[in-house]
Amino acid sequence: MPSGPSLGGSADWEPTVWTKHVPTGKASKSASQVNAARRSGAALETDKKIGSGGNRSAASSQCQNAAKLDENTETFRHDTVSHDFKMALQQARLAKKMTQQALATALNEKPSVINEYESGKAIPNGVIINKLNKALGVRLPKAK
């Protein structure tokens, strides 16, 4: 038989009953009247509030912004490096007999950055272009 301090003779074995406290006030009284009418099957009329709980400023500007987007036919793109730049970069790297990984390590950048510059997808960054110029010992053309 188990023994220990928790099984002493002074244990309280009375049942504990948990009760829920019902809110009181004007709103709870009207809600209880509505619920009583529903239970009894009486005719119940409710009104729905239109636009309640919504952000009025966002709802009114939504239609205006949608119209502006529909009217706009321009395509926006980031500037990318030119074809001349990417070819000069590849030729300079190959002249130094460096891989993209080795060049990225020399610049303290990720290899994906070098890959993006050589594929022409990169957004020109002056700091990285200056690092490329110093590491390769060449003057790369302007990148747009």
Summary of the structure (lengths in Angstrom):
residues: 144
radius of gyration: 36.8
end to end distance: 86.5
largest distance: 91.7
contacts: 254
relative contact order: 0.10
helix: 52%
strand: 0%
